[in-house]
């Protein structure tokens, strides 16, 4: 076990070199971060990850997060990112936010029982970032025994972990002194698994409320039913009830035998074509100027002789001015009443 000071510019480079050698050799290191001190190992060396879990007293059911030194590494380690993740990383990385994502299935690593996920973070600490750029992604958990308080100084870490760690990097007291916030972005809506230095409101301020389920979109069937209802109730669609009523009325007429089909309905007569007779004259009543009908005997007040052309009064010819007027009963009517909803 060795302790190296990273705060002194004269020893900083040697400290980083010692840590890189330890990681590449499969050993464990303790490094400062912006939140608390962490215990780290090469993420792609399964035995090193297992040693890390044993040093902490944890099992494989609690896989460690992975720290990265550059935004671009995010896309190399995770897939199927929700739209808001890149915005979060841009705004809050480096920082105290750990994001659980779907791991790239092609990665050859064993972090424990991750169920296909990986928890990624980019710490806001220059020593940590410089080390990560040299070693690549590191599996890093808080530098303490399971169930004990997280270490905020190298001394706290060394007291709990001892010789299980090969190299300790001393970067002074941890700036924040609280664990990072863990956000699970593999579920919808997103969930905060652990509340830490980044608040829920800070996340909402960056990407909106990703913690509330979105309104479900109507299914294709519901959309079709909605369109059908608009057709029945609105002006755009034909009335199903009207069409059915017309069909029922026509069928009823055919069954009774006294109603013509729609095609046989007479059209309504034009008013101009209706013969105009004396509207109020009783049937058979002659006009004042009309002579008696032919079956009425002529007047015999002055007898006349056949062929006489003198004083005898001749029988008047019956007038035809009113006799041919059609009685109201004989006028063509407007046709049978149209069934309800039937076209004219």
C-alpha positions as CSV (number, residue, x, y, z in Angstrom):
1,X,0.0,0.0,0.0
2,X,1.3,3.5,-0.9
3,X,-0.1,7.0,-0.6
4,X,0.6,9.7,-3.2
5,X,-0.1,13.4,-2.9
6,X,-1.8,14.8,-6.0
7,X,-2.1,18.3,-4.6
8,X,1.6,19.0,-4.9
9,X,2.5,19.8,-8.5
10,X,6.0,18.2,-8.0
11,X,4.5,14.8,-7.0
12,X,1.3,14.9,-9.0
13,X,2.7,13.2,-12.2
14,X,4.3,10.4,-10.2
15,X,1.1,9.9,-8.3
16,X,-0.9,9.5,-11.5
17,X,1.7,7.2,-13.0
18,X,1.6,5.0,-10.0
19,X,-2.2,4.7,-10.1
20,X,-2.2,3.9,-13.8
21,X,0.4,1.1,-13.3
22,X,-1.7,-0.3,-10.5
23,X,-4.9,-0.3,-12.6
24,X,-3.2,-1.9,-15.6
25,X,-1.7,-4.6,-13.3
26,X,-5.2,-5.5,-12.0
27,X,-4.8,-3.8,-8.6
28,X,-7.2,-1.5,-6.7
29,X,-6.7,2.2,-6.2
30,X,-8.4,4.9,-4.1
31,X,-9.0,8.2,-5.9
32,X,-10.5,11.6,-5.0
33,X,-13.7,12.7,-6.7
34,X,-16.0,15.8,-6.4
35,X,-18.4,13.9,-4.1
36,X,-16.5,11.4,-1.9
37,X,-13.4,9.2,-2.3
38,X,-13.8,6.2,-4.4
39,X,-12.3,2.7,-4.8
40,X,-11.5,1.9,-8.4
41,X,-10.6,-1.0,-10.7
42,X,-10.3,-1.6,-14.4
43,X,-13.9,-2.0,-15.6
44,X,-12.8,-4.6,-18.2
45,X,-10.9,-6.9,-15.8
46,X,-13.5,-9.1,-14.2
47,X,-11.2,-10.3,-11.4
48,X,-10.3,-6.7,-10.5
49,X,-14.0,-5.9,-10.2
50,X,-14.5,-8.9,-8.0
51,X,-11.7,-7.8,-5.8
52,X,-13.3,-4.4,-5.5
53,X,-16.6,-5.9,-4.3
54,X,-14.8,-8.1,-1.8
55,X,-12.8,-5.1,-0.4
56,X,-16.1,-3.3,0.3
57,X,-17.8,-6.4,1.6
58,X,-20.4,-6.4,-1.2
59,X,-21.8,-9.1,-3.4
60,X,-22.3,-9.3,-7.2
61,X,-25.9,-8.2,-6.7
62,X,-24.6,-4.6,-6.1
63,X,-22.5,-3.8,-9.2
64,X,-20.3,-0.7,-9.1
65,X,-20.9,2.4,-11.2
66,X,-18.4,3.2,-14.0
67,X,-16.6,6.6,-14.1
68,X,-15.6,8.1,-17.5
69,X,-13.3,11.0,-18.4
70,X,-15.1,12.3,-21.6
71,X,-18.6,12.8,-22.9
72,X,-17.9,10.8,-26.0
73,X,-17.3,7.6,-23.9
74,X,-21.0,7.7,-23.0
75,X,-22.1,6.6,-26.5
76,X,-19.5,3.9,-26.5
77,X,-20.7,2.2,-23.3
78,X,-24.5,2.8,-23.5
79,X,-27.2,2.3,-26.1
80,X,-30.9,3.1,-26.5
81,X,-30.4,6.4,-24.8
82,X,-33.6,8.4,-24.1
83,X,-33.6,11.8,-25.8
84,X,-33.0,13.7,-22.6
85,X,-29.8,11.9,-21.5
86,X,-27.4,13.8,-23.8
87,X,-28.9,17.1,-22.6
88,X,-28.5,16.0,-19.0
89,X,-24.9,15.0,-19.6
90,X,-24.2,18.2,-21.4
91,X,-25.6,20.3,-18.6
92,X,-24.7,18.4,-15.5
93,X,-21.4,16.5,-16.4
94,X,-18.9,16.7,-15.0
95,X,-20.9,16.6,-11.9
96,X,-22.6,14.6,-9.2
97,X,-25.2,12.8,-11.3
98,X,-25.0,9.0,-12.0
99,X,-27.2,7.8,-14.9
100,X,-28.3,4.2,-15.2
101,X,-28.5,3.2,-18.9
102,X,-28.7,0.2,-21.1
103,X,-25.2,-1.2,-21.6
104,X,-23.8,-1.9,-25.0
105,X,-24.3,-5.7,-25.5
106,X,-20.9,-6.1,-27.2
107,X,-18.9,-5.0,-24.2
108,X,-16.7,-7.7,-22.7
109,X,-16.9,-6.8,-19.0
110,X,-18.4,-8.3,-15.9
111,X,-19.5,-5.7,-13.3
112,X,-21.8,-8.1,-11.5
113,X,-25.5,-8.7,-11.9
114,X,-26.3,-5.6,-13.9
115,X,-29.2,-7.1,-15.9
116,X,-27.8,-5.4,-19.0
117,X,-27.4,-2.0,-17.5
118,X,-24.6,0.3,-16.5
119,X,-24.4,3.3,-14.2
120,X,-22.2,6.1,-15.7
121,X,-20.8,9.3,-14.2
122,X,-18.3,11.9,-15.2
123,X,-16.8,13.4,-11.9
124,X,-16.0,17.1,-11.5
125,X,-12.4,16.6,-10.2
126,X,-9.3,17.4,-12.2
127,X,-7.2,14.5,-10.7
128,X,-10.0,12.0,-11.3
129,X,-10.6,13.2,-14.9
130,X,-6.9,13.1,-15.8
131,X,-6.6,9.6,-14.4
132,X,-9.7,8.4,-16.3
133,X,-8.3,9.8,-19.6
134,X,-5.2,7.6,-19.1
135,X,-6.8,4.4,-17.8
136,X,-10.1,4.4,-19.6
137,X,-13.4,3.6,-17.8
138,X,-13.0,2.6,-14.2
139,X,-15.4,0.6,-12.0
140,X,-15.6,2.9,-9.0
141,X,-17.6,2.7,-5.7
142,X,-17.4,4.8,-2.6
143,X,-14.2,4.0,-0.6
144,X,-15.7,2.5,2.5
145,X,-16.8,-0.9,3.9
146,X,-20.4,-1.8,3.2
147,X,-22.7,-0.2,5.7
148,X,-20.1,2.4,6.8
149,X,-20.0,6.1,6.1
150,X,-18.5,7.1,2.7
151,X,-14.9,8.4,3.0
152,X,-14.4,12.1,2.5
153,X,-10.6,12.0,2.9
154,X,-7.9,9.6,2.0
155,X,-7.4,8.8,5.7
156,X,-11.0,7.7,6.1
157,X,-10.6,5.4,3.1
158,X,-7.3,3.9,4.3
159,X,-8.7,3.3,7.7
160,X,-11.6,1.2,6.3
161,X,-9.9,-0.5,3.3
162,X,-6.3,-0.9,4.4
163,X,-4.0,-3.2,2.4
164,X,-6.8,-4.3,0.0
165,X,-5.9,-1.2,-2.0
166,X,-2.5,-0.9,-3.7
167,X,-2.4,2.9,-4.3
168,X,-4.1,5.8,-2.5
169,X,-4.2,9.2,-4.2
170,X,-4.5,12.1,-1.7
171,X,-6.4,15.0,-3.1
172,X,-7.5,16.7,0.1
173,X,-10.9,16.8,1.5
174,X,-13.8,15.9,-0.9
175,X,-15.3,19.1,-2.2
176,X,-19.0,18.1,-1.9
177,X,-18.8,15.4,0.8
178,X,-22.1,13.8,-0.3
179,X,-22.8,10.9,-2.7
180,X,-24.0,11.5,-6.3
181,X,-27.7,11.3,-7.3
182,X,-28.5,8.1,-9.2
183,X,-31.1,8.5,-12.0
184,X,-32.5,5.4,-13.6
185,X,-33.1,6.3,-17.3
186,X,-33.9,2.7,-18.4
187,X,-37.5,3.1,-17.1
188,X,-40.4,5.4,-18.2
189,X,-41.0,7.6,-16.4
190,X,-37.4,8.0,-15.1
191,X,-36.8,7.3,-11.4
192,X,-34.3,8.7,-8.8
193,X,-32.8,5.6,-7.2
194,X,-30.7,7.5,-4.7
195,X,-31.0,11.2,-3.8
196,X,-27.7,12.9,-3.6
197,X,-26.0,16.2,-4.4
198,X,-28.1,16.9,-7.6
199,X,-31.7,17.6,-6.8
200,X,-34.7,16.5,-8.7
201,X,-35.6,20.1,-9.5
202,X,-32.2,20.6,-11.1
203,X,-32.9,17.8,-13.4
204,X,-36.4,19.1,-14.3
205,X,-34.9,22.5,-14.9
206,X,-32.6,21.0,-17.6
207,X,-34.9,18.5,-19.4
208,X,-38.4,19.1,-18.0
209,X,-40.5,16.7,-16.0
210,X,-39.2,13.3,-17.0
211,X,-40.7,11.8,-13.8
212,X,-44.3,11.9,-14.9
213,X,-45.8,9.4,-17.3
214,X,-46.8,11.0,-20.6
215,X,-50.4,10.9,-21.7
216,X,-51.1,7.7,-23.6
217,X,-51.7,8.2,-27.3
218,X,-55.1,6.8,-28.6
219,X,-54.8,3.4,-30.2
220,X,-55.7,2.9,-33.9
221,X,-59.0,1.3,-32.9
222,X,-59.9,4.2,-30.7
223,X,-59.0,6.7,-33.4
224,X,-61.3,4.8,-35.9
225,X,-64.2,4.7,-33.4
226,X,-63.7,8.4,-32.7
227,X,-63.8,9.2,-36.4
228,X,-67.0,7.1,-36.8
229,X,-68.7,9.0,-34.0
230,X,-67.9,12.3,-35.7
231,X,-69.5,11.0,-38.9
232,X,-72.7,10.0,-37.1
233,X,-73.1,13.2,-35.0
234,X,-71.5,15.8,-37.2
235,X,-72.5,17.3,-40.6
236,X,-69.6,15.6,-42.4
237,X,-70.9,12.0,-42.1
238,X,-74.2,10.6,-43.3
239,X,-76.8,9.6,-40.6
240,X,-76.9,5.9,-40.2
241,X,-80.2,6.1,-38.5
242,X,-81.7,8.1,-41.4
243,X,-80.5,5.6,-43.9
244,X,-81.9,2.7,-41.9
245,X,-85.2,4.6,-41.4
246,X,-85.6,5.0,-45.1
247,X,-84.9,1.4,-45.8
248,X,-87.4,0.3,-43.1
249,X,-90.1,2.6,-44.5
250,X,-89.6,1.3,-48.0
251,X,-89.7,-2.3,-46.8
252,X,-92.9,-1.7,-44.8
253,X,-94.6,-0.1,-47.8
254,X,-93.8,-3.1,-50.0
255,X,-95.1,-5.5,-47.4
256,X,-98.5,-3.7,-47.1
257,X,-98.9,-3.5,-50.8
258,X,-100.4,0.0,-50.7
259,X,-97.3,2.1,-50.8
260,X,-95.2,2.5,-54.0
261,X,-91.5,2.1,-53.9
262,X,-89.3,5.1,-53.9
263,X,-88.8,4.9,-57.6
264,X,-92.6,4.8,-58.3
265,X,-93.5,7.9,-56.3
266,X,-95.2,10.5,-58.6
267,X,-93.5,13.8,-58.6
268,X,-95.2,16.8,-57.1
269,X,-97.3,18.6,-59.7
270,X,-96.3,22.1,-60.7
271,X,-98.9,24.6,-59.3
272,X,-99.3,26.3,-62.8
273,X,-100.4,23.0,-64.4
274,X,-103.4,22.4,-62.1
275,X,-106.7,23.3,-64.0
276,X,-108.4,26.3,-62.6
277,X,-112.2,26.0,-62.2
278,X,-114.7,28.0,-60.2
279,X,-113.3,27.5,-56.8
280,X,-116.4,27.9,-54.7
281,X,-119.2,26.8,-57.2
282,X,-121.3,23.8,-55.9
283,X,-121.3,20.7,-58.0
284,X,-123.9,21.1,-60.8
285,X,-124.9,24.8,-60.1
286,X,-125.0,26.7,-63.4
287,X,-123.5,30.1,-63.8
288,X,-125.8,33.1,-64.0
289,X,-125.3,33.5,-67.7
290,X,-125.4,29.8,-68.5
291,X,-128.5,28.3,-70.1
292,X,-130.2,25.2,-68.8
293,X,-128.7,21.9,-69.7
294,X,-129.9,20.0,-72.8
295,X,-132.1,17.7,-70.8
296,X,-134.2,20.6,-69.5
297,X,-137.3,21.3,-71.5
298,X,-137.4,24.7,-73.3
299,X,-139.9,27.3,-72.2
300,X,-143.4,26.8,-73.7
301,X,-144.8,30.2,-72.9
302,X,-145.1,30.8,-76.6
303,X,-145.6,27.7,-78.7
304,X,-143.4,27.4,-81.7
305,X,-143.7,25.4,-84.8
306,X,-141.1,23.3,-86.3
307,X,-139.1,25.2,-88.9
308,X,-140.5,28.6,-87.8
309,X,-138.1,31.4,-88.1
310,X,-140.3,34.2,-86.7
311,X,-141.6,35.0,-83.2
312,X,-141.1,31.7,-81.4
313,X,-138.2,31.6,-79.0
314,X,-135.7,29.0,-79.8
315,X,-134.1,26.7,-77.3
316,X,-130.9,28.0,-76.0
317,X,-127.8,25.9,-76.5
318,X,-126.4,24.7,-73.2
319,X,-123.4,26.7,-72.1
320,X,-120.2,24.7,-71.6
321,X,-118.4,27.5,-69.7
322,X,-118.7,25.8,-66.3
323,X,-119.7,22.2,-67.0
324,X,-116.2,21.0,-67.8
325,X,-114.6,22.4,-64.6
326,X,-113.1,19.5,-62.7
327,X,-114.5,18.9,-59.2
328,X,-112.1,19.2,-56.4
329,X,-112.3,15.5,-55.9
330,X,-111.1,14.9,-59.5
331,X,-108.0,17.1,-59.2
332,X,-104.6,15.4,-59.2
333,X,-103.3,15.5,-55.6
334,X,-99.7,15.9,-54.4
335,X,-99.1,12.2,-54.4
336,X,-98.8,9.9,-51.4
337,X,-97.1,11.4,-48.4
338,X,-93.3,10.8,-48.4
339,X,-92.1,8.5,-45.7
340,X,-89.9,10.2,-43.1
341,X,-86.2,10.6,-44.2
342,X,-87.2,9.6,-47.8
343,X,-85.8,11.8,-50.5
344,X,-88.3,14.0,-52.5
